[in-house]
């Protein structure tokens, strides 16, 4: 089974799995990078966290980001994903979260997130959420 991970889920899975929900931890534990998908926008979010010092990388932060990316399958934006992200009628306004949700919807994958607002939006369009 493949899953699309929200940014915090991807970080916690790699750095602090104890923060994952029980369902997410059980689902993700046996998987390889081929089954752990992230949206390309997740890399931008993680880069901002590195620059802001909210994630402390051992060594060169850009190499840390490359290693983080290598532990996942990075899904590039497509016109379909961009259109869906921009077209959602719900109130959730975070453009990165909309992009992540549109990626899960386009690929028909469960979304791994603890974000309550994003979970509500996902349920409204039929994207299953694992946590």
VEXDREN-925311 format. One record per residue (C-alpha): residue number from 1; x, y, z. Coordinates in pm, 1 decimal, decimal comma, padded with zeros to 6 digits, always signed. Layout:
@seq:NUM	east:X	north:Y	up:Z $
...
END
This chain:
@seq:1	east:+00000,0	north:+00000,0	up:+00000,0 $
@seq:2	east:+00117,9	north:+00352,2	up:-00076,4 $
@seq:3	east:+00047,2	north:+00664,2	up:+00129,7 $
@seq:4	east:+00088,2	north:+01035,7	up:+00075,0 $
@seq:5	east:+00238,8	north:+01197,2	up:+00384,0 $
@seq:6	east:+00163,8	north:+01548,2	up:+00501,7 $
@seq:7	east:+00480,5	north:+01740,8	up:+00586,9 $
@seq:8	east:+00466,1	north:+01684,4	up:+00962,4 $
@seq:9	east:+00392,3	north:+01313,0	up:+00911,1 $
@seq:10	east:+00695,4	north:+01271,7	up:+00684,2 $
@seq:11	east:+00917,7	north:+01452,5	up:+00934,6 $
@seq:12	east:+00786,9	north:+01261,3	up:+01234,1 $
@seq:13	east:+00812,2	north:+00930,5	up:+01050,3 $
@seq:14	east:+01181,4	north:+00994,0	up:+00991,3 $
@seq:15	east:+01282,2	north:+01184,5	up:+01303,1 $
@seq:16	east:+01040,6	north:+01102,0	up:+01584,1 $
@seq:17	east:+00798,4	north:+00818,9	up:+01503,6 $
@seq:18	east:+00659,6	north:+00833,7	up:+01859,0 $
@seq:19	east:+00465,1	north:+01142,7	up:+01748,3 $
@seq:20	east:+00276,0	north:+00949,0	up:+01482,1 $
@seq:21	east:-00074,8	north:+00831,6	up:+01556,1 $
@seq:22	east:-00104,1	north:+00458,4	up:+01621,3 $
@seq:23	east:-00273,0	north:+00392,8	up:+01287,0 $
@seq:24	east:-00011,6	north:+00591,8	up:+01096,3 $
@seq:25	east:+00279,5	north:+00429,9	up:+01278,9 $
@seq:26	east:+00147,2	north:+00080,8	up:+01207,9 $
@seq:27	east:+00076,6	north:+00159,3	up:+00842,2 $
@seq:28	east:+00411,1	north:+00326,3	up:+00769,6 $
@seq:29	east:+00654,4	north:+00107,5	up:+00967,1 $
@seq:30	east:+00697,8	north:-00171,9	up:+00711,4 $
@seq:31	east:+00709,2	north:+00051,5	up:+00403,4 $
@seq:32	east:+00997,3	north:+00149,9	up:+00177,3 $
@seq:33	east:+01061,0	north:+00486,0	up:+00013,2 $
@seq:34	east:+00867,5	north:+00364,3	up:-00292,4 $
@seq:35	east:+00552,4	north:+00350,1	up:-00079,0 $
@seq:36	east:+00609,8	north:+00671,7	up:+00119,7 $
@seq:37	east:+00507,0	north:+00954,2	up:-00110,2 $
@seq:38	east:+00536,0	north:+01326,0	up:-00048,9 $
@seq:39	east:+00424,9	north:+01619,8	up:-00255,6 $
@seq:40	east:+00698,5	north:+01836,1	up:-00401,5 $
@seq:41	east:+00566,6	north:+02125,1	up:-00190,9 $
@seq:42	east:+00668,2	north:+01929,7	up:+00119,6 $
@seq:43	east:+01031,5	north:+01983,3	up:+00023,8 $
@seq:44	east:+00973,8	north:+02359,4	up:+00017,4 $
@seq:45	east:+00804,9	north:+02346,7	up:+00357,1 $
@seq:46	east:+01091,4	north:+02144,8	up:+00505,8 $
@seq:47	east:+01349,0	north:+02380,2	up:+00351,9 $
@seq:48	east:+01175,3	north:+02675,2	up:+00520,0 $
@seq:49	east:+01185,6	north:+02490,4	up:+00853,3 $
@seq:50	east:+01557,3	north:+02423,7	up:+00808,9 $
@seq:51	east:+01630,9	north:+02788,0	up:+00724,0 $
@seq:52	east:+01423,4	north:+02904,9	up:+01023,2 $
@seq:53	east:+01615,4	north:+02671,4	up:+01255,4 $
@seq:54	east:+01304,6	north:+02471,5	up:+01350,2 $
@seq:55	east:+01481,5	north:+02160,4	up:+01224,1 $
@seq:56	east:+01846,6	north:+02128,3	up:+01315,7 $
@seq:57	east:+02033,3	north:+01933,1	up:+01050,5 $
@seq:58	east:+02352,0	north:+01745,5	up:+01120,3 $
@seq:59	east:+02593,8	north:+01891,5	up:+00865,9 $
@seq:60	east:+02491,3	north:+02078,5	up:+00552,6 $
@seq:61	east:+02113,8	north:+02151,6	up:+00558,6 $
@seq:62	east:+02083,1	north:+02121,0	up:+00181,0 $
@seq:63	east:+02233,3	north:+01772,0	up:+00194,6 $
@seq:64	east:+02003,0	north:+01688,2	up:+00484,1 $
@seq:65	east:+01708,5	north:+01792,2	up:+00264,8 $
@seq:66	east:+01837,9	north:+01574,8	up:-00018,9 $
@seq:67	east:+01862,1	north:+01277,4	up:+00218,1 $
@seq:68	east:+01508,7	north:+01348,3	up:+00343,2 $
@seq:69	east:+01380,0	north:+01354,4	up:-00016,0 $
@seq:70	east:+01558,3	north:+01026,1	up:-00093,7 $
@seq:71	east:+01360,2	north:+00850,6	up:+00179,7 $
@seq:72	east:+01039,3	north:+00924,3	up:-00011,5 $
@seq:73	east:+00895,9	north:+00921,4	up:-00357,7 $
@seq:74	east:+00852,6	north:+01289,4	up:-00443,7 $
@seq:75	east:+00545,7	north:+01360,9	up:-00655,2 $
@seq:76	east:+00584,1	north:+01663,5	up:-00883,3 $
@seq:77	east:+00298,6	north:+01903,6	up:-00939,3 $
@seq:78	east:+00095,2	north:+01845,7	up:-01252,1 $
@seq:79	east:-00161,6	north:+02068,9	up:-01417,4 $
@seq:80	east:-00433,9	north:+01842,4	up:-01274,5 $
@seq:81	east:-00298,5	north:+01871,0	up:-00919,1 $
@seq:82	east:-00255,7	north:+02248,1	up:-00949,3 $
@seq:83	east:-00607,4	north:+02290,8	up:-01083,9 $
@seq:84	east:-00764,4	north:+02082,1	up:-00807,5 $
@seq:85	east:-00565,5	north:+02263,6	up:-00537,0 $
@seq:86	east:-00682,9	north:+02598,4	up:-00667,3 $
@seq:87	east:-01042,2	north:+02486,5	up:-00721,4 $
@seq:88	east:-01140,1	north:+02343,1	up:-00383,8 $
@seq:89	east:-01453,4	north:+02510,9	up:-00252,7 $
@seq:90	east:-01379,7	north:+02457,6	up:+00117,8 $
@seq:91	east:-01241,6	north:+02721,3	up:+00349,8 $
@seq:92	east:-00898,5	north:+02564,6	up:+00410,8 $
@seq:93	east:-00672,3	north:+02833,9	up:+00270,6 $
@seq:94	east:-00316,5	north:+02705,4	up:+00330,7 $
@seq:95	east:-00185,1	north:+02666,8	up:-00025,1 $
@seq:96	east:+00063,1	north:+02395,5	up:+00073,7 $
@seq:97	east:-00205,0	north:+02186,0	up:+00242,8 $
@seq:98	east:-00434,6	north:+02232,3	up:-00057,8 $
@seq:99	east:-00149,4	north:+02116,6	up:-00284,5 $
@seq:100	east:-00082,6	north:+01810,9	up:-00064,5 $
@seq:101	east:-00451,8	north:+01719,9	up:-00056,0 $
@seq:102	east:-00484,9	north:+01761,4	up:-00432,6 $
@seq:103	east:-00188,2	north:+01527,9	up:-00477,3 $
@seq:104	east:-00351,5	north:+01261,0	up:-00259,6 $
@seq:105	east:-00678,5	north:+01302,8	up:-00446,4 $
@seq:106	east:-00515,6	north:+01286,6	up:-00791,7 $
@seq:107	east:-00320,2	north:+00972,1	up:-00703,8 $
@seq:108	east:-00614,1	north:+00820,2	up:-00511,5 $
@seq:109	east:-00397,1	north:+00763,6	up:-00207,2 $
@seq:110	east:-00475,0	north:+00779,4	up:+00162,7 $
@seq:111	east:-00336,4	north:+01091,8	up:+00328,2 $
@seq:112	east:-00133,6	north:+01059,9	up:+00647,7 $
@seq:113	east:-00197,7	north:+01367,7	up:+00861,0 $
@seq:114	east:-00286,6	north:+01479,0	up:+01211,7 $
@seq:115	east:-00408,7	north:+01816,8	up:+01084,6 $
@seq:116	east:-00775,6	north:+01837,8	up:+01183,3 $
@seq:117	east:-00861,9	north:+02103,5	up:+00925,6 $
@seq:118	east:-00694,8	north:+01909,7	up:+00648,3 $
@seq:119	east:-00863,7	north:+01589,6	up:+00765,0 $
@seq:120	east:-01202,8	north:+01760,1	up:+00746,2 $
@seq:121	east:-01126,2	north:+01884,3	up:+00394,1 $
@seq:122	east:-01003,6	north:+01539,1	up:+00289,3 $
@seq:123	east:-01319,6	north:+01371,8	up:+00415,4 $
@seq:124	east:-01533,4	north:+01624,4	up:+00227,8 $
@seq:125	east:-01385,3	north:+01510,2	up:-00104,8 $
@seq:126	east:-01352,9	north:+01140,0	up:-00025,1 $
@seq:127	east:-00979,3	north:+01117,0	up:+00047,3 $
@seq:128	east:-00918,5	north:+00868,0	up:+00327,9 $
@seq:129	east:-00702,5	north:+00984,0	up:+00617,0 $
@seq:130	east:-00477,8	north:+00766,3	up:+00828,4 $
@seq:131	east:-00358,9	north:+00874,4	up:+01168,0 $
END
